[in-house]
Amino acid sequence: MAIFDLIYLSCGLIGLGLLAYKIRALHSNWGSPRVVALISTVFFSAFAVFFAAPANITWINWVTGVPNFAALLVYALVVGFAGSSFALVLYWRYPPVQAWHRVRLILISYGSVIAAMVVLFFKSEVGDERQIDFDTFYATQPTVAVFLFIYLVSTVVGCGGQAYHCWQGARDEAISARPWLARGLLWYCFAGLFPVAFAVIKLFVLLMDWAGERSFDVLSLTAPLMASLSIIPLVIAMALPVFGPRRPSPRLWLRRWRTYFLLRPLHRSLAHVNPHIVLIAPGKFLNPHHRVRRQIIELNDWRWALTPYYDLSVGESAASLARQAALPKDELTAVVEAAQLRAAGTTEARRRPPQRRPAAEIVDGTDLATEHERWVRISRAFNSPIVDAVVAVRGHAARGTD
């Protein structure tokens, strides 16, 4: 019993968390039928799973004073979920007016199913409380058999319709052009297949019980766990279209870490210019986007601080050696900048009085990608043989002058 409680309560709490989030996020759009269908879908699924926990079943039966009332409540919630999820995907796929003609039929049909279930339940003799085997224990009682049959068939139809329309919608050209929305629909399709599988298994066991074959009853006990797990793909389905576009792709995440490690040697070499500005925001240590952004900010600050100590002869020497090596223009510029930074960062260079430099000498990247590429080229050139040679000559000249 403990494992049943753990699974049902965990999945139910996840669903209730999603429900609270959706109500808060969509409270201003309550006039939209699509929003009502969405909130109803999450509401029915979350409470169906939460109330299905054996501990809650006992509590519901005790509070109401009606043996097995929890079975009626949970099954009615499942039927409500099947109907609302079917209505939701119709509102997703069709214009509101066109969808309403179909949704109205769903409301009438599923409302009638729930009403019939209530009548059949109270017409049945179900005085012995059964927490987890209500279906198999009362399967051969005619009114309960009909009760279970219409409940399971309506679940298959509703959730099967949901899965079908989500699958078709994900393949639609207009939706496939928005990959996160298409992925959300596929996950929503996947979420609908769980209760379909649960209902099909239950129907099979019910038919076997009618035929007098009880060896399959164990399947009826485990099938509800499968339905409860549908809350997980449902959460993913509703989160992907909202949060997916806001999250960087794994490829970009890896590219940022690569940029970070390429800039790291240069960043460490210049940190002595002003180590107090080095910052990693709390909770951002493993965020490569934040780490690279801070590297670029700090490198630019150090560059501005060193610019007054730039020596034009260092730049000319670096440019001359770069031309002899037939380096492309971008790499030549990076070599010159790296040589200036490295020479200006030495103790000897900073002993000289700073000089004013025109702003035109300092050219920043025009966008983030350009800025990253420029600093990566400078970092690669910082310890290159050309820069080593230029800085060595400049160091000998400075010591000779002293």
N, C-alpha and C positions, 0 to 999 in steps of 0.2 A: 504493500500500500504506500510505503514511504516514497518509492521511486515514482509511482503514479502522481503523487502529490507534487513532488519536485518538478517533474516535467510539465504538468499542467499549470502549476502556479508560476513557474518561470516564464513559460510561453505566454500565459495570460498577462503577467505584469509587463512583458515587452509590448504586448498589444495595447494595454492601457496607457503605457507611456507614449506610444504612437498616437493614440486617440487624443491624449491631452495636447500633444504637439500640434496635431492637425486642427483641433478646435481653436487653439490660440492663433495659429498661423492664418486660418481661413475665416475667422469670426466676422470680418468685414464683408464677406461675400455669401452670407447665409441665404440671400435671395436667389442664388443660382441653384437650379435643380441638380447640376453636376456636383456641386459641393455637398448638397444634402445627401446625394447617393454615396459620395465618398465617405462622409462622416458616418453614415449608416452602415456601410460595409465594415469599417474599422470597429464601430461600436459592437455590432453583432458578433464579429469574429473574436474580439478581445474578451467579451463577457461569456461567450459560449465556451471558450477554452478555460477561462478562469473558474467558472462555475462547475466545470466538469471534473475538477479535482475531488477525489473521494472525501477529503475533509470538508469541502464546501457543500458537497451533496448531503452529507449528514446534517450539516448546519441548516441548509435550506429546508430539508424535510422536517427538522425539529421546529424551526420557526413557523412554518406554514401549518404544521400539524397534519399534513397530508402525506401518507407513505408514497415514496417515489415521485413526489411532485417535481423534484430536481430533474428527473428524466424528461418530463414534459417541458420544463423551462429551457433546458439545454437544447433539446431537439427543436423547439420553436425558434431559438436563437440561431441555430444552424440553418434552418429553412429561411429565416430572415436574411442571414448572410448570403445564401445562395441567390435569393431574389435580388438583393441590393447590389451584389457584385455583377450580376447579369445586367441590371439597369445601368450601372456605372459605365461598363464598357460600351453600351449602346449610346450613351451620352458622349463618350469619347470618340466614337466612330461616325456619328451622324449629327446633323444640325439639330438643335433643341426641339424644334417643332416636329421634325421627322422622327426623332428618337422617342418623343412623348407618346406617339401612337402605339409603339411597342411596349414602352415602359408602363403605360396604363394597363395593358393586358397582363403584364407581370405582377403589378400591384394587386389586381383583382384575383389572379390565379393563386399567388402565394399567400395573400390574405385569407382566401378561402381554404387553402391547405391548413394553415395554422388554426383557423376556426374549427375545421373538421377534426384536427388532432385533439383540440381541447375537448370536444364533445365525445370522441371515441375514448379518450383517457378516462373521463369521469363515468363512462358507461362500462368500463372494464373492472374486473375484480383483481386489483393489484395491491392487496393489503399487506403482503410480505415485502419489506423493504429490501431492495437489491441495489447495491451501490455500483457494481461494475458488470453485472451479468443480467441486467434487466431484460435485454433483448432475447437472449437465449432461454431464460427462465420462463418468460411469458409468451414465447414465440407461437405456441400452438393455440393460444386463446384467440378466438376469431376477431374480436374488436381490437385487441393489441396487435394482431397480425396486420390488419388493415392500417392501423395507426403507424406501424413501422414501415409498411410498404409505401404509403404516400409520402412519408417523411424522406425515405431513402431515394425514391424516384425523383422527387422534386429537387433534392440535393444534386443528383447526377445531372439533371436537365439544367439547373441554374449554373452550377460550377463548370459543367461541360460547355455550356454556351459562352460563359466567361472566357474559358481557355481558348475556344475556337476563335472568337472575335479578337482576342488579344494576339493570337498567332497571325491571323489575317491582317490585323492592323500593323503589326511589326514589319510585315512584308510590303505594306503600302508605300509607294514611291515618295509621297509627301512626308511620311513619318520616317522612313529609312534615311532621309536626308538629315534627320536630327538623331544621331546615333544614341544619345543618352535616353531619349524618349523611347526609341525602338528597343533598347535593352531593358528599360523598365517594363514595357509591355510583355517582353519574353519572360521576365521574372514573374509578372502577374499571371501569365499563362501557366507557368510552373506552379504558382501558388494554388491555382484552381484545380490542378491535377491531383493534389493531395486529398482533398475531400471527395473527389470523384473516385479515386482508388478506394478510399475508406468506404464509401457508399456501395460500390460494386462488391467489395468483400462482404459487407454486411448483408446485402441482398442475396448473395450466394449462400451464406450460412443460413439465412432465413428460409430460403427455398429448401435447403437440405433438412432443416428442422421440421418443416412441413411434411417432408417425405419420410421422416422418422430416422434420419441419419444424424447422429449427434457427435460424430467424431471430429467435425470441423468447428465445434463451438469455441475452441481456443483461439481461432482466428478472429472471432468477434470481440474477444477481450483485448487483443493487441491492436486492432484496426484503429480505434480512436486515438491512439498515440500518434499514428501517422497523420491524422487530420489535424491534431494540435500543432504539429511541426510546420503546418502551412503558414503559421503566423510569421515565420522567419523570412521566407521568400516574399511574403506580402510586405513586410517592412522594407526589404531591399527594393522591391518594385516601386514603392512610393517614395523612397529616398533618392533613387538614381536620377530621375529627371530633375530633381531639385538641387541636389548636392553634386551630382556627377560633373556638370559643366564648370563648377567652381573649383574642382580639384584638378591639379595638373596631372598630365599623363605620366605613367611610369617611365616612359622614355625621357621626358623632360626632367623628371626627378633624378634619373641616373646621369643625365647630361650636366645638371647643376653640380652634382657631387664631383664629376670629372673636372669641371671648371674650378671648383673649390681647391682640389688637390693640385691643379696646374698653377694656381695663383699662390698657393701656400708658401713656396720657397721665397718668392718676391715679398710677400706680406711679412714673413718673419725677418727678412733682411732689412726692411725699412721700419719695422716696429719701433726701433730705438729713437726715431725722430720724435715721436710723441706717443709713448705707450699708454697714456691715460685715456685715449679715445677708443681703445680696443674694447668692444662690447659684444656680448652674446646675451640676448634677451632671455629672461626666465622661460624655460620650457621649449626653447628653440634650438637647443644644442644639436639635435638630430634633424633639423630642418635645413636642407641644403640651400633653399631659396633665400632664407634669412641669412645664412652664413656667407653666401656669395655677395649678397647685397651689402652686408657690413664690410666685407673685404674691399669692394669697389669704393664705398664711401671713405674708408680709412686710407686706401691707397691714393685717392684723389686729394684728401687732406694733406697727406705727407708730401705729395708732389707739389702742392701749392707752397708748403713750408720750405721745400728745397729749391724751388725755382730761383729765388734771389742768389743762390750759390752756384747756378749753372755757369759753366765756362765754355765760351763759344769755340775755343780751340779744341776742347774735348769733342764737341759735336762735329766739328769739321774733320777731325781725325777719324772718328767712327764712320762718318759718311764716306770718306775716302776709302777706307778698308772694305766697307760694305760694297762699294761700287766695284772694287777689284775682285771681290768674291762673286760678282754678278747676282747680287741678291735682288729679289723683286722689290718694288717701291714700298709696299706695306712692311716688309721685313726690314728694309733699310731704315724706314722711319722708326720702327721698334728698336732697332739696334742703337740708333742715335739717342732715343729717349732713355733706353736702359743704361747707356754709357753715362749720360748726364746725371741720371738718378744715382748711379753707383758712385760716381766721382764726387757729386755734391754731398753724398751721405757720409763721406769720410771725415775724420776729425780734422785733417789738414785743411780741407776745403771750407769747413765751417768756422775755421779760425779767421778767415778773410772777412772783411766787411761785406755785408750783403749788398747786392746791386738791384736797382729797380729794373724789372723786365716788362716789356709791353705785353698787354693781354693777348695780342695776336699770336704770341709764341705758345700759348696754352690752348690746345684744341681738344675738346672733349668729344666723346662719341655722340652721334646724333640719336641713338636709341639704345635700349638695353643690350640687345644682341651685339651691336657694333662696339659698345663699351666693353663687353665681356671679351670679344675677340681681340680688341686692341690691347687690353691688359694681359691677356694670355700670351700674345706675341712678345710683349715687353718682358714678361716673366721668363719666357724661354730664352730670350736674348740676354738676360741679366748676367748669366754666368757663361756666356758663349766665349769662344776663343778671341773673337774680335774685341769684345768689351774687356776681357782680361788684358789684352795687349794695350788697349787705349788707357785703361786705368793704371796699368803698370808704368807706362811712359809718363803719364801725368804725375804719378807718385814720385818718380825719380826727378822729374823737373821741379816739383815742389820742394823736395828735400835739398836739391842743388841750389835753389834760390835761397832757402833758409841758411 
